[in-house]
Amino acid sequence: MARQKANAQATTLYRLRHTLELEDAVKKKYREDSAFTQESCTVKDRDALLIVGSVGGQGAVKWAARVKQLTGTVVDASNETAACVLLLRLDDQTSAATWALCWGMGWLLLDQGLVDGAFGQRLALRSADPDLLSSLTRTVLDERAKVDRSSIPAGSGLTGFGIGGFGELVTRVVGKAEIKGLTIGKEFRVRGADSVSVPLGLTLTALLADLKVLDDLLAQNPRSELQVLEQLVPVKKGTDLSQGLETYLLSELQEASGTSKVAVTWPHEHLNENKPAETFRVKRGGNTQPRPDLPTVEVILELMKGRNIGALDTIKIQLFGDAEGEDAVSSDIPLRKWVALETEEGGRRYFLHNGQWFAMDLDYAEQLDQRVKRIFAKPSGVTMPEWRAPDDEEAYNKKAAEVLGAVRTDRKLVQTSQNKRGFEPSDLITEKDVYIHVKSATSSAPLSHLFAQGGNSAHALQHDKEARAKLRERVEQRDGDPELIGTKPRKVIYAIRSKEVGRTVSPDDLFSFSKVSLVRVFDELEGRGIEVRVSSIEYLPE
């Protein structure tokens, strides 16, 4: 039987917005590069622009010198890769999307600030069979900024990939799909992220018809089983939305500390947890003398006063483990990564985390808020003594230990062969296998760190025999009963003090990222049979 002739071909497709002219979709440097040619053309009755050329090819390859060093042979070779992009619109309105069909390195020519971010993923979520997903790339929104790509060649649903927790962003989807109306007329493999790989009709008429089918599909809701993957997404940099959020951020950075909605956060992945910070230095922001403790909101607002938004990236903060500011315990961290901010607009909650904006559907945000409220409502089984100003955390822990008859386990990390960086087991142990982690909620930052700390501690104490042995030694050194440390934590309690005198902490005091951190730790530990509770500490004046 003769093989049926193909009527469509897999094509890498991008979608761009806000291009007044088709050529605006291409970076200026390539439009002006003599290695590239531009040709106005038509695709049936649609005006189009074809740009083609080669990327690279300037000078010898980098490894030529090494080859000559080893062999004495001069290598005359260069890297040169063809790049082509065809740009067109489906109608004459300048507000209409621009479609970019890319071949070779053609995608490299596009102005990424105009690319419709996650367009390919949105298309995949509206076409892929929810039970036949073969690969997902996921980013977990926590302190580790973990990214993983999972593959199940035979295909599976979201549960097979372990997707479903709060704070998970899927940035690439691969699966079997069938889109009614496409020329190919049968099932195919769709790959979607910022771009999409999809079979498009070979004839001009079929190509335009297929683009119209895809355009119409984007206006539909995602498949119900996959809808959760659109509820939390990163905001693409350089877009109008991103620029609007940056404008709002700058306006809040120019407000006084009493009225600004800006909060401080900690970029934990940059910190050396083996040694706490005592001072910090500001670089490229004026006074470089060491300052005590950690950056505060007041410091951030002071540094940004009268400056433009670019200063968030040029000003750096470095932490030190000594009063003189010489023993570095962090790299130079951009000021942007110390800033937290949230706002709601157009049915979404936008929040700045680790220097990047994220968008969360309000329905998703409401689910998150309700989960946190239910966690707060669970009785902790312990009544924490009041915290009186001006006591710091160390002073409070000493007094709380006396009142509760607890053993203090704070101020020093436990290091093991499995965990050489060390972990903080808790601040207090009140009874067997009950670990209390204490923190003042001066901002979102320490709370996110607190929740992660409790999760890390519980994991280590459950799975690391050496960790339990070393903690028993510490408890005994502090005149406690080593039998308080069993084979597995029974309960983890987060005891939190409000930043304002006369108040207790409520779920509304937590930023979205802190809420995500709490819910993720709660689900993980409760799933392992470890209770997680929150106890609010009353903050009183002297």
C-alpha positions as CSV (number, residue, x, y, z in Angstrom):
1,M,0.0,0.0,0.0
2,A,1.4,3.4,-1.0
3,R,2.4,5.7,1.8
4,Q,0.0,8.6,2.2
5,K,1.5,11.9,1.2
6,A,2.0,14.3,4.1
7,N,-0.3,17.3,4.1
8,A,1.3,19.1,7.1
9,Q,4.8,19.7,8.6
10,A,5.9,20.2,12.2
11,T,6.7,23.9,12.6
12,T,8.1,26.0,15.5
13,L,5.5,28.7,16.0
14,Y,5.7,31.9,18.1
15,R,3.0,34.5,18.7
16,L,3.9,38.2,19.3
17,R,1.8,41.1,20.5
18,H,2.1,44.9,20.1
19,T,4.0,45.0,16.8
20,L,3.0,48.0,14.8
21,E,4.9,46.8,11.9
22,L,5.9,43.2,11.1
23,E,9.6,44.0,11.3
24,D,9.2,45.2,14.9
25,A,9.0,41.5,15.9
26,V,12.7,41.1,15.0
27,K,15.5,42.5,17.1
28,K,17.0,45.7,15.7
29,K,20.5,44.3,15.5
30,Y,19.4,41.5,13.1
31,R,17.4,43.9,11.0
32,E,20.5,46.0,10.6
33,D,22.9,43.1,10.1
34,S,24.2,42.7,6.6
35,A,24.3,38.9,7.1
36,F,20.5,39.0,7.0
37,T,18.1,39.9,4.2
38,Q,14.5,41.1,4.6
39,E,11.9,40.5,1.9
40,S,8.4,41.6,1.9
41,C,6.1,38.9,0.4
42,T,2.6,37.6,0.6
43,V,1.1,34.3,1.9
44,K,-1.9,34.0,-0.3
45,D,-3.7,37.3,0.4
46,R,-1.8,38.2,3.6
47,D,1.2,40.6,3.7
48,A,4.2,38.9,5.2
49,L,7.9,39.5,5.9
50,L,10.7,37.0,5.5
51,I,14.0,37.4,7.2
52,V,16.8,34.9,6.6
53,G,20.5,34.7,7.3
54,S,23.1,33.0,9.4
55,V,24.1,33.3,13.0
56,G,27.7,32.9,14.0
57,G,30.5,32.3,11.5
58,Q,32.6,35.3,12.7
59,G,36.2,34.0,13.2
60,A,37.5,30.6,14.1
61,V,35.8,28.3,16.5
62,K,36.8,28.8,20.1
63,W,38.4,25.3,20.4
64,A,40.8,26.0,17.4
65,A,43.5,27.3,19.6
66,R,43.4,24.3,21.9
67,V,43.6,21.9,18.9
68,K,46.6,23.8,17.6
69,Q,48.3,23.6,21.0
70,L,47.9,19.9,21.1
71,T,48.7,19.0,17.5
72,G,50.3,22.0,15.9
73,T,47.5,21.9,13.2
74,V,45.8,25.2,12.4
75,V,42.0,24.6,12.2
76,D,40.1,26.7,9.7
77,A,36.5,26.2,10.8
78,S,33.7,28.4,12.1
79,N,30.3,27.8,13.5
80,E,27.5,29.1,11.2
81,T,23.8,28.2,11.6
82,A,21.0,29.3,9.3
83,A,18.1,31.3,10.7
84,C,14.8,32.1,9.1
85,V,11.6,33.6,10.3
86,L,8.3,34.3,8.4
87,L,6.1,36.9,10.0
88,L,2.4,37.5,9.1
89,R,-1.0,38.5,10.6
90,L,-4.4,37.0,10.0
91,D,-6.0,40.4,9.6
92,D,-5.0,44.0,8.9
93,Q,-5.5,45.3,12.4
94,T,-2.3,46.4,14.0
95,S,-3.7,45.1,17.3
96,A,-3.8,41.6,15.8
97,A,-1.2,39.1,16.9
98,T,1.8,38.5,14.7
99,W,2.6,34.9,13.9
100,A,6.2,33.9,13.6
101,L,7.1,30.6,11.8
102,C,10.7,29.8,12.6
103,W,13.3,27.5,11.0
104,G,16.8,26.8,12.1
105,M,17.8,29.5,14.7
106,G,15.0,31.8,13.6
107,W,13.6,32.0,17.1
108,L,16.8,33.8,18.1
109,L,15.9,36.8,15.9
110,L,12.7,37.6,17.7
111,D,12.3,40.4,20.2
112,Q,11.6,38.4,23.4
113,G,9.9,41.4,25.0
114,L,7.1,41.1,22.4
115,V,6.8,37.3,22.5
116,D,3.4,36.2,23.9
117,G,4.8,34.4,26.9
118,A,3.7,30.8,27.5
119,F,1.6,30.9,24.3
120,G,2.7,27.4,23.4
121,Q,1.9,26.1,26.8
122,R,-1.6,27.7,26.7
123,L,-2.2,26.0,23.4
124,A,-1.0,22.6,24.7
125,L,-3.4,22.9,27.7
126,R,-6.3,23.4,25.3
127,S,-5.4,20.5,23.0
128,A,-3.4,17.8,24.8
129,D,-5.1,14.7,26.0
130,P,-5.0,15.1,29.8
131,D,-4.3,11.4,30.3
132,L,-1.5,11.2,27.7
133,L,1.0,13.8,28.8
134,S,4.5,12.6,28.2
135,S,6.7,15.3,29.6
136,L,6.3,18.3,32.0
137,T,8.9,20.9,33.1
138,R,8.0,22.2,36.6
139,T,9.4,24.9,38.8
140,V,8.6,24.7,42.5
141,L,8.1,28.2,44.0
142,D,10.1,27.7,47.2
143,E,13.5,28.7,48.5
144,R,15.3,26.2,46.4
145,A,13.9,27.5,43.1
146,K,13.9,23.8,42.0
147,V,13.3,23.0,38.4
148,D,12.7,19.5,37.1
149,R,11.7,17.9,33.9
150,S,9.8,14.6,34.2
151,S,9.0,12.2,31.3
152,I,6.6,9.2,31.1
153,P,7.0,7.9,27.6
154,A,3.7,6.0,27.7
155,G,1.8,9.1,28.9
156,S,0.1,9.9,32.1
157,G,-2.2,12.4,33.8
158,L,-1.0,15.1,36.2
159,T,-1.1,12.8,39.2
160,G,1.4,10.5,37.5
161,F,3.8,13.4,37.4
162,G,3.1,14.3,41.1
163,I,1.6,17.7,40.1
164,G,-1.1,19.2,42.3
165,G,0.5,21.1,45.2
166,F,0.4,24.8,45.7
167,G,3.3,26.8,44.3
168,E,4.1,24.6,41.3
169,L,4.6,26.3,38.0
170,V,4.6,24.1,34.8
171,T,6.5,25.9,32.1
172,R,6.6,23.2,29.3
173,V,4.0,20.6,28.3
174,V,4.5,17.7,25.9
175,G,1.7,15.3,25.1
176,K,-0.6,13.7,22.5
177,A,-3.1,16.1,21.0
178,E,-5.8,16.3,18.4
179,I,-7.1,19.7,17.3
180,K,-10.3,19.7,15.3
181,G,-10.0,21.6,12.0
182,L,-6.2,21.3,11.6
183,T,-5.1,20.1,8.2
184,I,-3.2,17.1,9.6
185,G,-6.6,15.6,10.7
186,K,-5.2,13.2,13.2
187,E,-3.4,12.9,16.6
188,F,0.0,14.4,16.9
189,R,2.6,15.3,19.6
190,V,2.3,18.9,20.8
191,R,5.2,20.6,22.6
192,G,4.3,23.9,24.2
193,A,6.2,26.5,26.2
194,D,6.7,30.1,24.9
195,S,6.6,28.6,21.5
196,V,4.7,25.5,20.2
197,S,5.8,22.8,17.8
198,V,2.7,21.9,15.8
199,P,2.0,20.5,12.3
200,L,0.8,23.2,9.9
201,G,-0.7,22.7,6.4
202,L,1.7,22.7,3.5
203,T,-0.4,24.7,1.1
204,L,-0.9,28.5,1.6
205,T,-4.7,28.1,2.1
206,A,-4.2,25.3,4.6
207,L,-1.5,27.2,6.5
208,L,-3.7,30.3,7.0
209,A,-6.7,28.1,8.0
210,D,-4.6,26.3,10.6
211,L,-3.4,29.5,12.1
212,K,-7.0,30.6,12.4
213,V,-7.9,27.3,14.1
214,L,-5.1,27.9,16.7
215,D,-6.1,31.5,17.2
216,D,-9.7,30.4,17.9
217,L,-8.5,27.7,20.2
218,L,-6.6,30.2,22.4
219,A,-9.9,32.0,23.1
220,Q,-11.3,28.8,24.7
221,N,-10.8,27.6,28.3
222,P,-8.1,25.0,29.0
223,R,-9.2,21.4,29.4
224,S,-10.7,21.1,32.9
225,E,-8.2,18.5,34.0
226,L,-5.3,20.8,33.1
227,Q,-6.8,24.2,34.2
228,V,-4.8,24.2,37.4
229,L,-1.6,24.7,35.4
230,E,-2.7,28.2,34.4
231,Q,-3.6,29.4,37.9
232,L,0.0,30.3,38.8
233,V,2.3,31.6,36.0
234,P,5.5,33.8,35.8
235,V,5.0,37.2,34.2
236,K,7.3,37.5,31.1
237,K,9.8,40.3,31.3
238,G,9.6,43.1,28.8
239,T,5.9,42.9,28.2
240,D,3.4,45.7,28.8
241,L,2.1,43.8,31.9
242,S,5.6,43.5,33.3
243,Q,6.4,47.1,32.7
244,G,3.1,48.2,34.4
245,L,4.0,46.1,37.4
246,E,7.5,47.6,37.5
247,T,6.0,51.1,37.4
248,Y,3.8,50.2,40.3
249,L,6.8,48.8,42.1
250,L,8.8,52.0,41.6
251,S,5.9,54.1,42.9
252,E,5.8,52.1,46.1
253,L,9.6,52.3,46.5
254,Q,9.2,56.1,46.5
255,E,6.7,56.1,49.3
256,A,7.6,56.7,53.0
257,S,8.2,53.6,55.1
258,G,5.0,54.0,57.0
259,T,2.8,54.0,53.8
260,S,4.8,51.9,51.3
261,K,3.4,48.4,50.7
262,V,6.9,47.1,50.0
263,A,8.3,44.4,52.3
264,V,11.7,42.8,52.7
265,T,12.4,39.2,51.8
266,W,15.5,37.0,52.0
267,P,17.1,35.5,48.9
268,H,18.1,32.3,50.8
269,E,19.8,30.5,47.9
270,H,22.6,33.1,48.0
271,L,23.2,32.8,51.8
272,N,25.7,30.6,53.7
273,E,23.6,29.1,56.4
274,N,26.6,27.7,58.2
275,K,27.3,31.1,59.6
276,P,24.6,33.8,60.4
277,A,25.1,37.3,59.1
278,E,26.0,40.1,61.6
279,T,26.4,42.9,59.2
280,F,25.9,43.9,55.5
281,R,27.4,46.3,53.0
282,V,25.7,48.2,50.3
283,K,27.6,48.4,46.9
284,R,26.9,50.9,44.2
285,G,24.4,52.7,46.4
286,G,26.5,55.2,48.4
287,N,27.8,54.4,51.9
288,T,29.7,51.2,51.8
289,Q,30.4,50.9,55.5
290,P,29.2,47.8,57.3
291,R,25.7,48.1,58.8
292,P,24.4,45.9,61.6
293,D,21.9,43.0,61.2
294,L,20.1,42.5,57.9
295,P,18.6,44.9,55.4
296,T,15.2,46.4,56.4
297,V,12.4,48.0,54.4
298,E,13.7,51.4,55.6
299,V,17.1,50.6,54.1
300,I,15.6,49.6,50.8
301,L,13.4,52.7,50.6
302,E,16.4,54.9,51.5
303,L,18.5,53.3,48.8
304,M,15.8,53.7,46.1
305,K,14.9,57.3,47.0
306,G,15.1,59.4,43.8
307,R,16.4,56.5,41.7
308,N,14.9,54.7,38.7
309,I,13.8,51.1,38.6
310,G,17.2,50.0,37.1
311,A,18.8,50.7,40.5
312,L,17.2,47.6,41.9
313,D,19.6,45.6,39.7
314,T,22.7,47.7,39.9
315,I,22.7,48.2,43.7
316,K,24.0,45.1,45.5
317,I,23.9,43.9,49.1
318,Q,26.5,41.5,50.6
319,L,26.2,39.9,54.0
320,F,29.1,39.3,56.5
321,G,29.6,37.2,59.5
322,D,31.6,39.7,61.5
323,A,31.1,43.3,62.8
324,E,33.9,44.6,60.6
325,G,32.3,43.5,57.3
326,E,35.2,41.3,56.2
327,D,34.0,37.7,56.5
328,A,31.6,37.3,53.6
329,V,28.7,34.9,54.1
330,S,26.9,35.7,50.8
331,S,27.6,36.8,47.3
332,D,26.7,40.2,46.0
333,I,22.9,40.1,45.9
334,P,20.9,42.5,43.7
335,L,18.6,44.8,45.7
336,R,15.7,43.5,43.7
337,K,15.9,40.1,45.3
338,W,15.4,41.6,48.7
339,V,12.0,43.2,47.8
340,A,8.5,41.7,48.2
341,L,5.3,43.3,46.9
342,E,1.8,42.3,46.0
343,T,-1.2,43.8,44.2
344,E,-4.5,42.6,42.8
345,E,-5.8,43.7,39.4
346,G,-8.0,42.3,36.6
347,G,-8.9,39.1,38.5
348,R,-5.3,38.2,39.4
349,R,-3.0,38.6,42.3
350,Y,0.5,39.6,41.2
351,F,3.5,39.2,43.6
352,L,7.2,39.8,43.4
353,H,9.3,36.9,44.6
354,N,13.1,36.5,44.2
355,G,13.2,39.4,41.8
356,Q,10.5,38.0,39.4
357,W,6.8,38.8,39.1
358,F,4.2,36.0,39.2
359,A,0.5,36.0,38.4
360,M,-2.0,34.0,40.5
361,D,-5.7,33.6,39.6
362,L,-7.9,35.1,42.4
363,D,-9.8,31.8,42.7
364,Y,-6.4,30.0,43.2
365,A,-5.4,32.8,45.6
366,E,-8.6,32.3,47.6
367,Q,-8.0,28.6,47.8
368,L,-4.6,29.3,49.1
369,D,-5.9,31.9,51.7
370,Q,-8.5,29.4,52.9
371,R,-6.0,26.6,53.3
372,V,-3.8,28.9,55.5
373,K,-6.8,30.0,57.6
374,R,-7.6,26.3,58.3
375,I,-4.0,25.6,59.3
376,F,-4.0,28.6,61.7
377,A,-7.3,27.4,63.2
378,K,-6.0,24.0,64.3
379,P,-5.2,24.0,68.0
380,S,-1.4,23.8,68.6
381,G,-1.7,22.1,72.1
382,V,0.7,24.7,73.6
383,T,0.1,28.2,75.0
384,M,3.1,30.3,74.2
385,P,4.0,33.0,76.8
386,E,3.7,36.6,75.8
387,W,6.6,38.3,74.1
388,R,7.5,41.7,75.7
389,A,9.3,44.5,73.9
390,P,12.2,45.1,73.5
391,D,13.2,41.4,73.9
392,D,14.8,39.8,70.8
393,E,14.3,36.2,69.7
394,E,17.1,34.9,71.9
395,A,15.8,36.6,75.0
396,Y,12.3,35.4,74.4
397,N,13.4,31.8,73.9
398,K,15.2,31.8,77.3
399,K,12.0,33.1,79.0
400,A,9.7,30.8,77.1
401,A,11.9,27.8,78.0
402,E,11.5,28.6,81.7
403,V,7.7,29.1,81.5
404,L,7.1,26.0,79.4
405,G,9.7,23.8,81.1
406,A,11.2,23.3,77.6
407,V,14.8,22.6,76.4
408,R,16.4,25.3,74.2
409,T,17.9,23.9,71.0
410,D,18.4,27.2,69.2
411,R,21.5,29.3,68.2
412,K,23.5,26.4,66.7
413,L,23.2,24.2,63.7
414,V,23.4,20.4,63.7
415,Q,25.8,19.1,61.1
416,T,26.0,15.5,59.9
417,S,27.7,13.5,57.2
418,Q,24.4,13.7,55.2
419,N,23.9,17.3,55.9
420,K,27.2,19.1,56.0
421,R,25.7,22.5,55.8
422,G,23.7,21.8,58.9
423,F,20.1,22.5,60.0
424,E,18.5,24.2,62.9
425,P,16.5,21.5,64.7
426,S,14.1,23.9,66.5
427,D,14.1,26.6,69.1
428,L,12.4,24.7,71.9
429,I,11.4,21.1,72.7
430,T,8.5,21.0,75.1
431,E,7.7,17.2,75.2
432,K,8.8,14.1,73.4
433,D,9.1,14.7,69.6
434,V,7.4,18.1,69.7
435,Y,9.5,20.8,68.1
436,I,8.7,24.5,68.4
437,H,10.2,27.0,65.9
438,V,10.0,30.6,67.0
439,K,10.1,33.7,64.8
440,S,9.2,37.4,64.8
441,A,7.1,38.2,61.8
442,T,8.9,41.5,61.0
443,S,8.4,40.7,57.3
444,S,7.5,37.9,54.8
445,A,11.1,36.8,54.7
446,P,11.7,35.2,58.1
447,L,8.4,33.4,57.9
448,S,9.2,31.7,54.6
449,H,12.5,30.7,56.1
450,L,10.8,29.5,59.3
451,F,8.5,27.2,57.4
452,A,11.3,25.8,55.3
453,Q,13.4,25.4,58.5
454,G,10.7,23.3,60.2
455,G,10.3,21.1,57.2
456,N,14.1,20.5,56.8
457,S,14.5,19.8,60.5
458,A,11.6,17.2,60.5
459,H,13.0,15.5,57.4
460,A,16.5,15.3,58.9
461,L,15.3,14.0,62.3
462,Q,13.1,11.4,60.7
463,H,15.6,10.0,58.2
464,D,19.1,10.7,59.7
465,K,20.1,8.6,62.7
466,E,23.2,10.7,63.2
467,A,21.1,13.9,63.4
468,R,19.0,12.4,66.2
469,A,22.1,11.2,68.0
470,K,23.7,14.7,67.9
471,L,20.5,16.4,69.0
472,R,20.3,14.1,71.9
473,E,23.8,15.1,72.9
474,R,22.9,18.8,72.7
475,V,19.7,18.3,74.8
476,E,21.8,16.5,77.4
477,Q,24.4,19.2,77.4
478,R,21.6,21.7,78.2
479,D,20.4,19.6,81.1
480,G,17.5,18.1,79.2
481,D,16.3,14.6,78.8
482,P,17.8,13.0,75.7
483,E,14.7,10.7,75.5
484,L,12.8,13.8,74.2
485,I,14.3,12.8,70.9
486,G,12.5,9.8,69.5
487,T,12.8,8.1,66.1
488,K,10.5,10.6,64.3
489,P,9.0,14.1,65.1
490,R,5.4,13.9,66.2
491,K,4.5,17.6,65.9
492,V,6.1,20.7,64.5
493,I,4.8,24.0,65.9
494,Y,5.5,27.4,64.3
495,A,5.2,30.0,67.1
496,I,5.0,33.5,65.5
497,R,5.1,37.0,66.9
498,S,3.5,40.0,65.2
499,K,5.8,42.8,64.2
500,E,3.4,45.3,65.9
501,V,3.0,45.6,69.7
502,G,-0.5,44.7,70.9
503,R,-1.3,42.3,68.0
504,T,-1.1,38.6,67.2
505,V,-0.3,37.2,63.9
506,S,-3.2,36.3,61.5
507,P,-3.2,34.5,58.1
508,D,-3.7,38.0,56.5
509,D,-0.2,39.0,57.7
510,L,1.5,36.5,55.4
511,F,2.6,37.3,51.8
512,S,1.5,34.9,49.1
513,F,5.0,33.3,48.9
514,S,5.0,32.7,52.7
515,K,1.5,31.1,52.4
516,V,2.7,28.8,49.6
517,S,5.7,27.8,51.8
518,L,3.4,27.0,54.8
519,V,0.9,25.0,52.8
520,R,3.7,23.0,51.0
521,V,5.4,22.1,54.3
522,F,2.0,21.3,55.9
523,D,1.1,18.9,53.1
524,E,4.5,17.3,53.1
525,L,4.8,16.7,56.8
526,E,1.2,15.7,57.4
527,G,1.6,13.2,54.6
528,R,4.4,11.6,56.6
529,G,2.3,11.5,59.8
530,I,3.8,14.7,61.4
531,E,1.4,17.3,62.7
532,V,2.0,20.9,61.7
533,R,0.5,23.7,63.8
534,V,0.8,27.5,64.1
535,S,0.7,29.3,67.5
536,S,0.4,33.1,67.6
537,I,2.5,34.9,70.3
538,E,1.0,37.9,71.9
539,Y,3.4,40.9,71.6
540,L,3.2,43.3,74.5
541,P,4.9,46.6,75.4
542,E,7.5,46.8,78.2
